[in-house]
């Protein structure tokens, strides 16, 4: 009997959906005694090392897990499920299981963004050095470094390695009955499903000594992380109460009256059903999917059953990362029940989301941070969610607009002023409430502030470029990308495949997102990736 170990945090629903898709039955570990019934065990861990160890300890599962590992029965650990096998982690004061007597360490961020988010290759140690392994989805800030000289014990367990920046880390381990991956096979499309299915059907294929460590494994001049293409869907209820994907010009989502060009009396623009459209993008090769609820979360996020149903349905069919945005904040239900941002996020993680996107609440949190002299108080949505699930689970969506100033401007934002070729000058001001209200905070201040609070990624929009098709705001992207050490996703303004090439080649962002041009089928995801490939930009194809 296959059992899944859910330690109480992270999106374990994705793995359960993958197993059902593959036709495998399973049960959940609910009590320490369940370990005795398990003939195979999968531990899908998403989140922070410390949270995992503490949850396992409090539920009395840590020692039974250790005994299971010693029993010789098959074990598959995913992400944290692999990391807990190690002696310790720089992320946590609590020790790991010590099966592998080596440490888990944080990536260096001097030459790359951290967390490591996206699709990268897992190169088998028993393959020739020039061979590239399959691409899988990674999302983590800590790793097991591959260094046979410094960490010979860990190298003896290494099954595959992956390069990120100029660091080489262990992306899978295999020894005896134990197999583990740093990547998420349940979010790695067909390649990930095939790996899971092989382990479940022929676990003995993984029961062998690892390949001989290669002390001379050579780093490539470029790491293998691909640039990500993300399909985004703005979801809201139409006038009949049905959830539809919509898209507006400058946040206006109603159809215009052709005779007057006035939108207020028109119906909500309907570009398709959320799950069906998301399935189309998954089949087309989207690296991630993003569902942003732009109205229905306003009053009671946890009672918004239609959107929760959309998330569950999407997660059952689509095996790439799924980000959910809208209303991830502290709220009060109509009956007076207080709901924390962490509680809201947890509901969506349990429904199948992998990341949550926070917008206006991030602005208010950074304003508080700055008012407190840069000292975080641990109460913001970013901090509470990142503490429980890891910073890689938190995306901050930034909505800035240009503010024109004199060319010789010397005000508070003088170090962030961009000067155009036409003699104009401007800085980027943050907004809230979908761009309807400006705040005394710059895009750079907000980006740096959310980095301090614990966000793992920035989704960088542009009010000036949204819906124009003129291309991404390259000045904005370069400004923010150069001010933080976390990944940045370009958004707003894409009108053709060449705009994606420009964004990656000229700004160094890690991902790019589009909505309307994909919905209207003006540009295809395959067309974008072909253009990037021809330009020498590494993508998953």
BAZA-697867 format. One line per 2 residues: number of its first residue (from 1); their letters; for each residue x, z, y of C-alpha. Coordinates in nm, 4 decimals. Each point is the difference from the previous one (the first is absolute). Layout:
N
NUM = A = X,Z,Y; ...
END
This chain:
541
1 = XX = 0.0000,0.0000,0.0000; 0.1326,-0.1021,0.3414
3 = XX = -0.0249,0.2662,0.2698; 0.0544,-0.0294,0.3767
5 = XX = 0.1457,0.2923,0.1946; -0.1584,0.0407,0.3436
7 = XX = 0.1761,0.2740,0.1920; -0.2563,-0.0060,0.2813
9 = XX = 0.1380,-0.2344,0.2645; 0.0468,-0.3704,0.0477
11 = XX = -0.1891,-0.3061,-0.1120; -0.0201,0.0402,-0.3770
13 = XX = -0.3193,-0.2071,0.0030; 0.2095,-0.3161,0.0225
15 = XX = 0.1713,0.0708,-0.3305; -0.3301,0.0872,-0.1687
17 = XX = -0.1438,-0.3304,0.1240; 0.3028,-0.1881,-0.1331
19 = XX = -0.0351,0.1542,-0.3440; -0.3700,-0.0839,-0.0131
21 = XX = 0.0791,-0.3563,0.1075; 0.2464,-0.0233,-0.2894
23 = XX = -0.2561,0.1382,-0.2470; 0.1657,0.3364,-0.0727
25 = XX = -0.1888,0.3258,-0.0473; 0.1391,0.3244,0.1372
27 = XX = -0.0819,0.3590,0.0824; 0.1130,0.2311,0.2805
29 = XX = 0.2187,0.3062,-0.0415; -0.2380,0.2737,0.1160
31 = XX = 0.1529,0.3033,-0.1699; 0.3481,0.0925,-0.1305
33 = XX = -0.1341,-0.0241,-0.3559; -0.0745,-0.3712,0.0475
35 = XX = 0.3703,-0.0815,-0.0316; -0.0178,0.0834,-0.3714
37 = XX = -0.2621,-0.2720,-0.0530; 0.1918,-0.2720,0.1816
39 = XX = 0.1807,-0.2636,-0.2026; 0.1021,-0.1796,0.3215
41 = XX = 0.0162,0.1274,0.3569; 0.0145,-0.1720,0.3405
43 = XX = 0.0803,0.2005,0.3136; -0.0899,-0.2119,0.3077
45 = XX = 0.1406,0.1936,0.2937; -0.0616,-0.0987,0.3602
47 = XX = 0.1078,0.2315,0.2793; 0.2639,0.2616,0.0628
49 = XX = 0.2336,0.1512,-0.2616; -0.0691,0.3564,0.1150
51 = XX = -0.3776,-0.0474,-0.0147; 0.0246,-0.1367,-0.3526
53 = XX = 0.2118,0.2887,-0.1299; -0.2141,0.2638,0.1723
55 = XX = -0.3291,-0.1481,-0.1220; 0.1293,-0.0246,-0.3568
57 = XX = 0.1221,0.3606,0.0150; -0.3240,0.1388,0.1434
59 = XX = -0.2067,-0.1756,-0.2666; 0.2278,0.1190,-0.2798
61 = XX = 0.1001,-0.3558,-0.0898; 0.3732,0.0003,0.0762
63 = XX = 0.1256,0.1666,-0.3196; -0.2448,-0.1856,-0.2287
65 = XX = 0.1279,-0.3228,0.1584; 0.3575,0.1036,-0.0712
67 = XX = -0.0907,0.0744,-0.3625; -0.1763,-0.3345,-0.0340
69 = XX = 0.3108,-0.1830,0.1200; 0.2070,0.1793,-0.2638
71 = XX = -0.2494,-0.0855,-0.2759; 0.1066,-0.3622,-0.0371
73 = XX = -0.3431,-0.1405,0.0840; -0.0129,-0.2957,0.2436
75 = XX = 0.0067,0.0814,0.3721; -0.0358,-0.2358,0.2967
77 = XX = 0.0711,0.1497,0.3427; -0.0863,-0.1961,0.3151
79 = XX = 0.1636,0.0728,0.3391; -0.0157,0.3820,0.0297
81 = XX = -0.0706,-0.0028,-0.3741; 0.3515,-0.1410,-0.0402
83 = XX = 0.1647,0.2067,0.2738; -0.1106,0.3374,-0.1454
85 = XX = 0.2169,-0.0792,-0.3037; 0.3079,0.0557,0.2175
87 = XX = 0.1804,0.3244,0.0776; -0.0970,0.0258,0.3662
89 = XX = -0.1145,-0.1854,0.3099; 0.1119,0.0174,0.3606
91 = XX = -0.3711,-0.0140,0.0799; -0.0714,0.3339,-0.1667
93 = XX = 0.1361,0.3542,-0.0381; -0.1588,0.0162,-0.3468
95 = XX = 0.2084,-0.1294,-0.2918; -0.1129,-0.2869,-0.2181
97 = XX = -0.0278,0.0008,-0.3782; 0.3737,-0.0570,-0.0419
99 = XX = -0.0358,-0.2545,-0.2807; 0.2371,-0.2222,0.1975
101 = XX = 0.2684,0.2275,0.1538; 0.0369,-0.1896,0.3275
103 = XX = -0.1596,0.0224,0.3476; -0.2649,-0.2028,0.1777
105 = XX = 0.1238,-0.0850,0.3509; -0.1400,-0.1504,0.3187
107 = XX = 0.0825,-0.3571,0.0905; 0.2396,-0.0473,0.2867
109 = XX = -0.1817,-0.1513,0.2987; 0.3022,-0.1236,0.1940
111 = XX = -0.0440,-0.3581,-0.1221; -0.3681,-0.0167,-0.0952
113 = XX = -0.3448,0.1473,0.0425; -0.1044,0.3015,-0.2044
115 = XX = -0.2319,0.0298,-0.1930; 0.0878,-0.2907,-0.2269
117 = XX = -0.3366,-0.1785,-0.0075; -0.0687,-0.3331,-0.1622
119 = XX = 0.0831,-0.2349,-0.2840; 0.3513,0.0070,-0.1410
121 = XX = 0.1643,-0.1068,-0.3237; 0.0806,0.2336,-0.2878
123 = XX = 0.3167,-0.1421,-0.1543; 0.0541,0.0961,-0.3644
125 = XX = 0.3441,0.1410,-0.0776; 0.0232,-0.1982,-0.3213
127 = XX = -0.0569,-0.3263,0.1896; 0.2795,-0.2031,0.1548
129 = XX = 0.0865,0.1031,0.3579; -0.1289,-0.3239,0.1498
131 = XX = -0.3424,0.0296,-0.1653; -0.2833,0.1300,0.2181
133 = XX = -0.2652,0.2159,-0.1598; -0.3732,0.0011,0.0580
135 = XX = -0.1323,0.1130,0.3374; -0.1906,0.3284,0.0206
137 = XX = -0.1513,0.2079,0.2774; 0.2012,0.2958,0.1305
139 = XX = -0.1018,0.2674,0.2499; 0.2412,0.2959,0.0298
141 = XX = 0.2542,0.1724,0.2246; 0.2049,0.1683,-0.2742
143 = XX = 0.1765,-0.1507,-0.2988; 0.2504,0.0525,-0.2787
145 = XX = 0.3215,-0.1638,0.1185; 0.1729,-0.2238,-0.2542
147 = XX = 0.3640,0.1069,-0.0083; 0.1597,0.0277,-0.3468
149 = XX = 0.3069,0.1621,0.1544; -0.1844,0.2680,0.1987
151 = XX = -0.3118,0.0459,-0.2142; 0.0972,-0.1020,-0.3549
153 = XX = -0.2919,0.1870,-0.1600; -0.2573,-0.1911,0.2046
155 = XX = 0.1794,-0.3297,-0.0669; -0.0325,0.0648,-0.3735
157 = XX = -0.3789,0.0040,0.0457; -0.0182,-0.3080,0.2237
159 = XX = -0.2069,-0.2879,-0.1373; -0.0146,-0.2078,0.3189
161 = XX = 0.1372,0.0202,0.3516; -0.1253,-0.1221,0.3364
163 = XX = 0.1840,-0.0660,0.3243; -0.1378,0.1102,0.3359
165 = XX = 0.2228,-0.0614,0.2981; 0.3480,0.0784,-0.1249
167 = XX = -0.1165,0.2685,-0.2425; -0.0525,-0.0462,-0.3725
169 = XX = -0.2472,0.2308,-0.1711; -0.1500,0.0481,-0.3438
171 = XX = -0.3377,-0.1729,-0.0122; -0.0773,0.0894,-0.3628
173 = XX = 0.1335,0.2395,-0.2625; -0.0224,-0.0242,-0.3764
175 = XX = 0.1380,0.2257,-0.2702; -0.1504,0.1171,-0.3246
177 = XX = -0.3730,0.0515,0.0452; 0.0151,0.0044,0.3814
179 = XX = -0.0615,-0.2960,0.2275; -0.0475,0.0168,0.3767
181 = XX = -0.0238,-0.2291,0.2994; 0.0579,0.0640,0.3694
183 = XX = -0.2299,-0.2931,0.0764; -0.3770,-0.0080,-0.0535
185 = XX = -0.0950,-0.2395,-0.2818; -0.3691,0.0677,0.0690
187 = XX = 0.0494,-0.1521,0.3481; 0.2339,-0.2812,-0.1048
189 = XX = -0.2474,-0.2719,-0.0935; 0.0432,-0.1922,-0.3241
191 = XX = 0.3610,0.1108,-0.0527; -0.0956,0.3662,0.0209
193 = XX = -0.3038,-0.0362,-0.2263; 0.2147,-0.1800,-0.2585
195 = XX = 0.2554,0.2845,0.0026; -0.2697,0.2639,-0.0433
197 = XX = -0.1632,-0.1928,-0.2814; 0.3296,-0.0473,-0.1827
199 = XX = 0.0781,0.3730,0.0156; -0.3484,0.0941,-0.1203
201 = XX = -0.0071,-0.2478,-0.2866; 0.3633,0.0178,-0.1126
203 = XX = 0.1445,0.3299,0.1288; 0.2802,-0.0212,-0.2564
205 = XX = 0.1352,-0.2971,0.1953; 0.1006,0.2521,0.2670
207 = XX = 0.1411,0.2589,-0.2417; 0.3667,-0.0863,0.0099
209 = XX = 0.3211,0.0999,0.1636; 0.0457,-0.1540,0.3453
211 = XX = 0.2395,-0.2796,0.0729; 0.3629,0.0800,0.0644
213 = XX = 0.0450,0.1006,0.3654; 0.1760,-0.2590,0.2121
215 = XX = 0.2379,0.1719,0.2377; 0.0780,-0.3380,0.1540
217 = XX = -0.3603,-0.1013,0.0783; 0.0445,-0.2019,0.3191
219 = XX = -0.2204,0.0388,0.3052; -0.1451,-0.3174,0.1427
221 = XX = 0.0555,-0.0692,0.3719; -0.3788,0.0202,0.0367
223 = XX = -0.2329,0.2459,-0.1686; -0.2793,-0.1294,-0.2181
225 = XX = -0.2936,0.1430,0.1954; -0.2460,-0.2758,0.0876
227 = XX = -0.1878,-0.0393,0.3250; -0.3661,0.0897,-0.0509
229 = XX = -0.3060,-0.2038,0.0954; -0.3071,0.2195,0.0474
231 = XX = -0.3612,-0.1174,0.0159; -0.2117,0.2223,0.2237
233 = XX = -0.3788,0.0284,0.0011; -0.1973,0.1681,0.2795
235 = XX = -0.3076,0.1443,-0.1714; -0.3187,0.1130,0.1714
237 = XX = -0.3725,0.0166,-0.0595; -0.2033,-0.2926,0.1297
239 = XX = -0.3413,0.0442,0.1572; -0.1613,0.0095,-0.3456
241 = XX = 0.2289,0.2834,-0.1102; 0.2156,-0.2079,-0.2377
243 = XX = 0.3788,0.0301,0.0126; 0.1650,-0.3288,0.0971
245 = XX = 0.3453,-0.1178,0.0989; 0.0015,-0.0959,0.3653
247 = XX = 0.2491,-0.1043,0.2649; -0.0315,-0.0108,0.3725
249 = XX = 0.1711,-0.1264,0.3099; 0.1425,0.2983,0.1850
251 = XX = -0.2038,0.2356,-0.2251; -0.3345,-0.1771,0.0645
253 = XX = -0.1465,-0.0674,-0.3463; -0.3350,-0.1554,0.0830
255 = XX = -0.0743,-0.3695,-0.0068; -0.0257,-0.1559,0.3452
257 = XX = -0.3066,-0.1791,0.1310; 0.1226,-0.3636,0.0254
259 = XX = -0.1938,-0.0569,0.3208; 0.1318,0.3058,0.1847
261 = XX = 0.3131,0.1042,-0.1923; -0.1413,0.3522,0.0051
263 = XX = 0.0520,0.1992,-0.3178; -0.2144,0.3068,0.0510
265 = XX = -0.3188,-0.1501,-0.1401; 0.1639,-0.1721,-0.2966
267 = XX = 0.0225,0.1197,-0.3597; 0.3100,0.1721,-0.1350
269 = XX = 0.2428,-0.2733,-0.1033; -0.0071,-0.0172,-0.3806
271 = XX = 0.3117,-0.1436,-0.1636; -0.0734,0.1196,-0.3517
273 = XX = -0.0504,0.2986,-0.2256; 0.2961,0.2417,-0.0029
275 = XX = 0.0727,0.0131,-0.3726; -0.0508,-0.3724,-0.0592
277 = XX = 0.2248,-0.0904,0.2913; 0.2645,0.2508,-0.1086
279 = XX = -0.0080,-0.1501,-0.3511; 0.0627,-0.3441,0.1474
281 = XX = 0.3077,0.1276,0.1834; 0.1285,0.1806,-0.3094
283 = XX = -0.0264,-0.3244,-0.1990; 0.1755,-0.1864,0.2832
285 = XX = 0.3028,0.2306,-0.0189; -0.0529,0.2548,0.2775
287 = XX = 0.2586,0.2760,-0.0307; -0.2368,0.2647,0.1359
289 = XX = -0.3622,0.0294,0.1079; -0.1335,0.1961,0.2952
291 = XX = -0.3642,0.1026,0.0542; -0.0736,0.1396,0.3458
293 = XX = -0.3441,0.1523,0.0468; -0.0720,-0.0571,0.3692
295 = XX = -0.3349,0.1778,0.0356; -0.1349,0.1856,-0.3001
297 = XX = 0.2377,0.2958,0.0070; -0.1053,0.1255,0.3395
299 = XX = -0.2390,0.2763,-0.1041; 0.0753,0.1068,-0.3554
301 = XX = 0.2892,-0.1599,-0.1892; -0.0624,0.1816,-0.3270
303 = XX = -0.3666,-0.0957,-0.0009; 0.0781,-0.3670,0.0569
305 = XX = -0.0808,-0.0943,-0.3569; -0.0112,-0.3791,0.0522
307 = XX = 0.3616,-0.0083,0.1186; 0.1136,0.2319,-0.2774
309 = XX = -0.1726,-0.2354,-0.2430; 0.1874,-0.2959,0.1512
311 = XX = 0.3316,0.1798,-0.0504; -0.0839,0.0859,-0.3619
313 = XX = -0.1115,-0.3536,-0.0782; 0.3096,-0.1533,0.1622
315 = XX = 0.2339,0.2373,-0.1833; -0.1594,-0.0873,-0.3344
317 = XX = 0.0821,-0.3696,0.0379; 0.3031,-0.0292,0.2256
319 = XX = 0.3398,0.1233,-0.1155; 0.1972,-0.0036,0.3235
321 = XX = 0.0226,0.2756,0.2643; -0.3175,0.0752,0.1947
323 = XX = -0.0039,0.1583,0.3471; -0.3179,0.1516,0.1448
325 = XX = -0.0483,0.0702,0.3698; -0.2684,0.1389,0.2264
327 = XX = -0.1028,0.3584,0.0641; 0.2933,0.1701,-0.1734
329 = XX = -0.0230,0.3098,0.2204; -0.1441,0.3488,0.0229
331 = XX = -0.3783,-0.0383,0.0250; -0.3224,0.1992,-0.0220
333 = XX = -0.2896,-0.1265,-0.2108; -0.3486,-0.0207,0.1556
335 = XX = -0.0889,0.3218,-0.1857; 0.2903,0.1833,0.1650
337 = XX = 0.2420,-0.0119,-0.2934; 0.3600,-0.0341,0.1198
339 = XX = 0.2092,-0.2656,-0.1742; 0.3765,-0.0178,0.0417
341 = XX = 0.1924,-0.3248,0.0232; 0.1750,0.0962,-0.3236
343 = XX = -0.3352,0.0397,-0.1736; -0.1152,-0.3400,0.1240
345 = XX = 0.3260,-0.1677,-0.1048; -0.0134,0.1676,-0.3405
347 = XX = -0.3452,-0.1445,-0.0662; 0.1275,-0.3502,0.0645
349 = XX = 0.3135,0.0507,-0.2070; -0.2162,0.1164,-0.2878
351 = XX = -0.2214,-0.3063,0.0457; 0.3017,-0.2297,-0.0392
353 = XX = 0.1770,-0.0306,0.3363; 0.3791,0.0187,0.0074
355 = XX = 0.0505,0.0532,0.3731; -0.2135,0.1094,0.2929
357 = XX = 0.0247,-0.1380,0.3511; -0.0315,0.2308,0.3018
359 = XX = -0.0633,-0.1338,0.3502; -0.1245,0.1944,0.3009
361 = XX = 0.0704,0.3368,-0.1629; 0.3686,-0.0886,-0.0119
363 = XX = 0.0034,-0.0520,0.3756; -0.1524,0.3421,0.0634
365 = XX = 0.2422,0.1591,-0.2477; 0.3040,-0.1467,0.1762
367 = XX = -0.1344,0.1083,0.3380; -0.0196,0.3568,-0.1374
369 = XX = 0.3477,-0.0350,-0.1484; 0.1457,-0.1017,0.3349
371 = XX = -0.1889,0.2770,0.1818; 0.1566,0.2484,-0.2444
373 = XX = 0.3515,-0.1167,0.0769; 0.0313,-0.2143,-0.3107
375 = XX = -0.0805,0.2865,-0.2404; -0.2564,-0.0920,-0.2657
377 = XX = -0.2556,0.2652,-0.0948; -0.0934,-0.1410,-0.3414
379 = XX = -0.3685,-0.0458,0.0814; -0.0322,-0.3717,0.0713
381 = XX = -0.1553,-0.2408,-0.2478; 0.3376,-0.1712,-0.0410
383 = XX = 0.1764,0.3252,-0.0890; -0.2609,0.1410,-0.2380
385 = XX = -0.0442,-0.3234,-0.1939; 0.3734,-0.0743,-0.0150
387 = XX = 0.0712,0.3545,-0.1226; -0.2464,-0.0351,-0.2876
389 = XX = 0.0548,-0.3640,-0.0953; 0.3358,-0.0977,0.1483
391 = XX = 0.0608,-0.1879,0.3227; -0.0265,-0.3347,-0.1774
393 = XX = -0.3767,0.0609,-0.0254; -0.0482,0.0067,0.3805
395 = XX = -0.0176,-0.3130,0.2156; -0.0439,0.0291,0.3768
397 = XX = -0.1812,-0.2847,0.1736; 0.1149,-0.0514,0.3614
399 = XX = -0.2123,-0.1943,0.2519; 0.2092,-0.0659,0.3147
401 = XX = -0.0567,-0.2337,0.2926; 0.2356,-0.1369,0.2637
403 = XX = 0.0124,0.1699,0.3395; 0.1556,-0.2208,0.2670
405 = XX = 0.2565,0.1590,0.2346; 0.2456,-0.1186,0.2629
407 = XX = 0.3186,-0.1541,-0.1314; 0.1996,0.2846,0.1573
409 = XX = -0.2340,0.2680,-0.1413; 0.1736,0.3390,-0.0362
411 = XX = -0.2885,0.2195,-0.1156; -0.0299,0.2177,-0.3123
413 = XX = -0.0034,-0.2996,-0.2363; 0.2920,-0.1849,0.1588
415 = XX = 0.2053,0.0053,-0.3217; -0.2802,-0.1820,-0.1852
417 = XX = -0.0740,-0.2717,0.2537; 0.0007,-0.3556,-0.1329
419 = XX = 0.0853,-0.2790,0.2434; -0.1370,-0.3470,-0.0610
421 = XX = 0.1647,-0.3328,0.0690; -0.2574,-0.0634,0.2741
423 = XX = 0.1171,0.3020,0.2003; -0.2805,0.2334,-0.1108
425 = XX = 0.0622,0.3491,-0.1378; -0.2102,0.2406,-0.2032
427 = XX = -0.0097,0.3016,-0.2308; -0.2363,0.0690,-0.2876
429 = XX = -0.2655,0.2684,0.0431; -0.1816,0.1623,-0.2919
431 = XX = -0.3773,-0.0004,-0.0282; -0.2631,0.1793,-0.2079
433 = XX = -0.3558,-0.0766,-0.1129; 0.0755,-0.3570,-0.0992
435 = XX = 0.1798,-0.0816,0.3237; -0.2790,0.1233,0.2254
437 = XX = 0.1942,0.2921,0.1522; 0.3589,0.0041,0.1252
439 = XX = 0.2229,0.3045,-0.0391; 0.3131,0.1106,0.1917
441 = XX = 0.2235,-0.0779,-0.2972; 0.2158,-0.2997,-0.0780
443 = XX = 0.0161,-0.1833,-0.3301; 0.3605,0.1139,-0.0477
445 = XX = -0.0871,0.3638,0.0723; -0.2847,-0.0167,-0.2488
447 = XX = 0.2111,-0.1698,-0.2685; 0.2803,0.2529,0.0329
449 = XX = -0.2476,0.2872,0.0072; -0.1796,-0.0967,-0.3207
451 = XX = 0.3383,-0.0469,-0.1659; 0.0762,0.3647,0.0840
453 = XX = -0.3430,0.1145,-0.1243; 0.0491,-0.1648,-0.3389
455 = XX = -0.1612,-0.3437,0.0032; 0.1454,-0.2408,-0.2541
457 = XX = -0.0886,-0.3311,0.1609; -0.1209,-0.1486,0.3287
459 = XX = -0.2663,-0.2703,0.0259; 0.0744,-0.1543,0.3399
461 = XX = -0.2906,-0.1832,0.1610; -0.0144,-0.1742,0.3375
463 = XX = -0.3149,0.0057,0.2112; 0.1368,-0.2879,0.2080
465 = XX = 0.0569,-0.2252,-0.3028; -0.2937,0.0999,-0.2239
467 = XX = -0.2086,-0.3044,-0.0900; 0.2046,-0.2412,0.2119
469 = XX = 0.1853,-0.1849,-0.2766; 0.3015,-0.0214,0.2332
471 = XX = 0.2327,0.1884,-0.2317; 0.1127,0.3595,-0.0361
473 = XX = 0.1273,0.1827,0.3094; 0.3682,-0.0303,-0.0878
475 = XX = 0.1147,0.2131,0.2946; -0.2248,0.2862,-0.1103
477 = XX = 0.1074,-0.0278,-0.3627; 0.3710,-0.0006,0.0836
479 = XX = -0.0396,0.2923,0.2407; -0.1764,0.2269,-0.2502
481 = XX = 0.1983,-0.1170,-0.3053; 0.3190,0.0982,0.1818
483 = XX = -0.1293,0.3448,0.0955; -0.0905,0.1450,-0.3426
485 = XX = 0.1405,0.0261,-0.3522; -0.3294,-0.0464,-0.1851
487 = XX = -0.1452,-0.3383,-0.1024; -0.1995,-0.2026,0.2529
489 = XX = -0.2839,-0.2408,-0.0795; -0.0618,-0.2818,0.2491
491 = XX = -0.3639,-0.0626,0.0928; -0.2125,-0.1963,0.2496
493 = XX = 0.0375,-0.3587,0.1124; 0.1003,-0.2012,-0.3065
495 = XX = -0.1347,-0.3540,0.0177; 0.2239,-0.1934,-0.2379
497 = XX = 0.2595,0.0533,-0.2701; 0.2871,-0.0512,0.2439
499 = XX = -0.1031,0.3145,0.1876; 0.0835,0.2106,-0.3065
501 = XX = 0.3411,-0.1639,-0.0212; 0.0623,0.0852,0.3663
503 = XX = -0.1024,0.3622,-0.0444; 0.2285,0.0635,-0.2961
505 = XX = 0.2940,-0.2031,0.1237; 0.0010,0.1318,0.3574
507 = XX = -0.1151,0.3624,-0.0238; 0.0984,0.1376,-0.3414
509 = XX = -0.3437,0.1417,-0.0827; -0.0642,0.0776,-0.3646
511 = XX = -0.3497,-0.1498,-0.0317; -0.2532,-0.2138,0.1844
513 = XX = -0.3773,0.0205,-0.0046; -0.2743,-0.2472,0.0812
515 = XX = -0.3764,-0.0074,-0.0191; -0.1986,-0.2771,0.1717
517 = XX = 0.2209,-0.2940,-0.0978; -0.0226,0.1087,-0.3648
519 = XX = -0.3754,0.0669,0.0149; -0.0723,-0.3398,0.1538
521 = XX = 0.2481,-0.1659,-0.2389; 0.1895,-0.1541,0.2919
523 = XX = 0.3257,0.1140,-0.1619; 0.0510,0.1006,-0.3626
525 = XX = 0.2164,0.2832,-0.1295; 0.1818,-0.2497,-0.2210
527 = XX = 0.0658,-0.2167,0.3062; 0.1514,0.2976,0.1823
529 = XX = 0.2232,0.0891,-0.2933; 0.1120,-0.3602,-0.0471
531 = XX = 0.1021,-0.0152,0.3656; 0.1894,0.3278,-0.0265
533 = XX = 0.1769,-0.1152,-0.3167; 0.1071,-0.3258,0.1645
535 = XX = 0.1354,0.2028,0.2933; 0.2145,0.2068,-0.2373
537 = XX = -0.2119,0.3137,0.0345; -0.0379,0.1934,-0.3246
539 = XX = -0.3636,0.0213,-0.1185; -0.1845,0.0590,-0.3264
541 = X = -0.1383,-0.3348,-0.1192
END
